[in-house]
Amino acid sequence: MTTNEKEQIIALKNRGLGCNRIAKISGVPLGTVKSFLSRTDIKPPELPTGVCLACGKEIHNTANVKSKRFCSGACRQKWWNAHLYLVNRKAFYDFTCPHCGKKFTAYGNDHRIYCSRECYAEARRKNGKLSEHYHV
């Protein structure tokens, strides 16, 4: 193995790549890459650390993966519930209620029919049977 190949393997390992990927990129056989890396003392690069936005707990991030902002799903949910004004809401739909004729806007549900449960119940009572439009 040449000096260039050794340097390339070390550089790829420092970027966080595994042996299979290094072997494919460098063109050196997998067994050679593994034995070279086992004989060479290569320390992994320092991984960035951060703090959870919700609780302040330290977070250790993984190489080649998007950095984490929260330590757990519970902290993520807690933070977003406290910061609803930062949510970029795009799924607004405009409808007209078939029962009362009122125009209304609904978020996140493009199958909405009635403006309220009251209109739904009133329309159901008028028809005397379950309407084919049952979403509220």
C-alpha positions as a Markdown table, in Angstrom:
| # | Residue | x | y | z |
|---|---|---|---|---|
| 1 | Met | 0.0 | 0.0 | 0.0 |
| 2 | Thr | 1.4 | 3.4 | -1.0 |
| 3 | Thr | 1.8 | 6.4 | 1.3 |
| 4 | Asn | -1.0 | 8.2 | -0.7 |
| 5 | Glu | -3.4 | 5.4 | -0.1 |
| 6 | Lys | -2.6 | 5.3 | 3.7 |
| 7 | Glu | -3.1 | 9.1 | 3.9 |
| 8 | Gln | -6.4 | 8.8 | 2.0 |
| 9 | Ile | -7.6 | 6.0 | 4.3 |
| 10 | Ile | -6.8 | 8.0 | 7.4 |
| 11 | Ala | -8.5 | 11.1 | 6.0 |
| 12 | Leu | -11.6 | 9.1 | 5.1 |
| 13 | Lys | -11.7 | 7.5 | 8.5 |
| 14 | Asn | -11.4 | 10.9 | 10.2 |
| 15 | Arg | -14.5 | 12.0 | 8.2 |
| 16 | Gly | -16.4 | 9.3 | 10.0 |
| 17 | Leu | -16.6 | 6.7 | 7.1 |
| 18 | Gly | -16.7 | 3.0 | 7.8 |
| 19 | Cys | -14.3 | 0.4 | 6.4 |
| 20 | Asn | -16.6 | -0.7 | 3.5 |
| 21 | Arg | -17.1 | 2.8 | 2.2 |
| 22 | Ile | -13.3 | 3.6 | 2.6 |
| 23 | Ala | -12.5 | 0.4 | 0.6 |
| 24 | Lys | -14.9 | 1.4 | -2.2 |
| 25 | Ile | -13.6 | 5.0 | -2.4 |
| 26 | Ser | -9.9 | 4.3 | -2.2 |
| 27 | Gly | -9.9 | 1.1 | -4.3 |
| 28 | Val | -7.9 | -0.8 | -1.6 |
| 29 | Pro | -9.2 | -4.2 | -0.7 |
| 30 | Leu | -11.5 | -4.3 | 2.4 |
| 31 | Gly | -9.2 | -6.7 | 4.4 |
| 32 | Thr | -6.2 | -4.4 | 3.8 |
| 33 | Val | -8.2 | -1.3 | 5.0 |
| 34 | Lys | -9.4 | -3.2 | 8.1 |
| 35 | Ser | -5.9 | -4.5 | 9.0 |
| 36 | Phe | -4.3 | -1.1 | 8.4 |
| 37 | Leu | -6.8 | 0.7 | 10.6 |
| 38 | Ser | -6.5 | -1.8 | 13.4 |
| 39 | Arg | -2.7 | -1.3 | 13.4 |
| 40 | Thr | -2.9 | 2.5 | 13.2 |
| 41 | Asp | -3.9 | 4.5 | 16.2 |
| 42 | Ile | -6.5 | 6.9 | 14.7 |
| 43 | Lys | -8.6 | 8.9 | 17.2 |
| 44 | Pro | -12.1 | 9.7 | 16.0 |
| 45 | Pro | -12.7 | 13.4 | 15.4 |
| 46 | Glu | -14.3 | 15.4 | 18.2 |
| 47 | Leu | -18.0 | 15.3 | 17.8 |
| 48 | Pro | -19.9 | 18.5 | 18.4 |
| 49 | Thr | -21.9 | 18.8 | 21.5 |
| 50 | Gly | -24.9 | 20.9 | 22.2 |
| 51 | Val | -27.6 | 21.5 | 24.7 |
| 52 | Cys | -31.2 | 20.5 | 24.6 |
| 53 | Leu | -33.4 | 23.5 | 23.8 |
| 54 | Ala | -36.0 | 22.4 | 26.3 |
| 55 | Cys | -34.1 | 21.1 | 29.4 |
| 56 | Gly | -30.5 | 22.3 | 28.9 |
| 57 | Lys | -29.1 | 18.7 | 29.1 |
| 58 | Glu | -25.9 | 18.2 | 27.1 |
| 59 | Ile | -26.4 | 16.4 | 23.7 |
| 60 | His | -23.7 | 14.4 | 21.9 |
| 61 | Asn | -24.1 | 14.4 | 18.2 |
| 62 | Thr | -23.2 | 11.7 | 15.8 |
| 63 | Ala | -20.8 | 12.2 | 12.9 |
| 64 | Asn | -22.4 | 12.5 | 9.4 |
| 65 | Val | -25.8 | 13.0 | 10.9 |
| 66 | Lys | -27.9 | 16.2 | 11.3 |
| 67 | Ser | -27.2 | 17.7 | 14.7 |
| 68 | Lys | -29.8 | 17.2 | 17.4 |
| 69 | Arg | -31.6 | 20.1 | 19.1 |
| 70 | Phe | -33.4 | 18.0 | 21.7 |
| 71 | Cys | -32.3 | 15.2 | 24.0 |
| 72 | Ser | -35.6 | 13.3 | 23.6 |
| 73 | Gly | -39.0 | 13.3 | 21.9 |
| 74 | Ala | -40.7 | 14.4 | 25.1 |
| 75 | Cys | -38.4 | 17.5 | 25.3 |
| 76 | Arg | -39.0 | 18.2 | 21.6 |
| 77 | Gln | -42.8 | 18.1 | 22.1 |
| 78 | Lys | -42.6 | 20.2 | 25.3 |
| 79 | Trp | -40.5 | 22.9 | 23.5 |
| 80 | Trp | -42.7 | 23.1 | 20.4 |
| 81 | Asn | -45.9 | 23.3 | 22.5 |
| 82 | Ala | -44.3 | 26.3 | 24.4 |
| 83 | His | -43.2 | 27.9 | 21.1 |
| 84 | Leu | -46.3 | 27.5 | 18.8 |
| 85 | Tyr | -45.7 | 30.9 | 17.3 |
| 86 | Leu | -42.6 | 29.5 | 15.6 |
| 87 | Val | -44.5 | 26.8 | 13.8 |
| 88 | Asn | -44.7 | 27.4 | 10.0 |
| 89 | Arg | -48.3 | 26.4 | 9.4 |
| 90 | Lys | -49.1 | 25.9 | 5.7 |
| 91 | Ala | -52.1 | 23.6 | 5.6 |
| 92 | Phe | -55.0 | 26.1 | 5.8 |
| 93 | Tyr | -58.2 | 25.2 | 3.9 |
| 94 | Asp | -61.2 | 27.4 | 3.1 |
| 95 | Phe | -64.7 | 25.8 | 3.1 |
| 96 | Thr | -68.4 | 26.8 | 3.1 |
| 97 | Cys | -70.6 | 24.9 | 5.5 |
| 98 | Pro | -73.4 | 23.2 | 3.6 |
| 99 | His | -75.8 | 23.6 | 6.5 |
| 100 | Cys | -75.5 | 27.2 | 7.6 |
| 101 | Gly | -73.7 | 28.6 | 4.5 |
| 102 | Lys | -71.0 | 30.2 | 6.7 |
| 103 | Lys | -67.4 | 30.4 | 5.3 |
| 104 | Phe | -64.8 | 29.0 | 7.5 |
| 105 | Thr | -61.1 | 28.0 | 7.5 |
| 106 | Ala | -59.7 | 24.7 | 8.9 |
| 107 | Tyr | -56.1 | 23.8 | 9.6 |
| 108 | Gly | -54.7 | 20.5 | 8.6 |
| 109 | Asn | -58.0 | 18.8 | 7.4 |
| 110 | Asp | -58.8 | 19.1 | 3.8 |
| 111 | His | -61.9 | 16.8 | 4.1 |
| 112 | Arg | -63.8 | 19.0 | 6.5 |
| 113 | Ile | -67.5 | 19.6 | 5.6 |
| 114 | Tyr | -69.2 | 21.4 | 8.5 |
| 115 | Cys | -68.1 | 24.5 | 10.4 |
| 116 | Ser | -68.9 | 23.1 | 13.8 |
| 117 | Arg | -70.3 | 20.0 | 15.6 |
| 118 | Glu | -73.5 | 21.8 | 16.1 |
| 119 | Cys | -74.0 | 22.3 | 12.3 |
| 120 | Tyr | -73.1 | 18.6 | 11.7 |
| 121 | Ala | -75.7 | 17.5 | 14.3 |
| 122 | Glu | -78.4 | 19.8 | 13.1 |
| 123 | Ala | -77.9 | 18.7 | 9.5 |
| 124 | Arg | -78.1 | 15.1 | 10.6 |
| 125 | Arg | -81.3 | 15.7 | 12.5 |
| 126 | Lys | -82.9 | 17.5 | 9.5 |
| 127 | Asn | -82.1 | 14.6 | 7.2 |
| 128 | Gly | -83.3 | 12.0 | 9.6 |
| 129 | Lys | -80.4 | 9.8 | 8.7 |
| 130 | Leu | -76.6 | 9.8 | 8.8 |
| 131 | Ser | -75.3 | 12.1 | 6.1 |
| 132 | Glu | -72.7 | 10.8 | 3.7 |
| 133 | His | -70.5 | 13.7 | 4.9 |
| 134 | Tyr | -69.6 | 12.6 | 8.4 |
| 135 | His | -66.3 | 14.5 | 8.9 |
| 136 | Val | -66.2 | 17.4 | 11.3 |
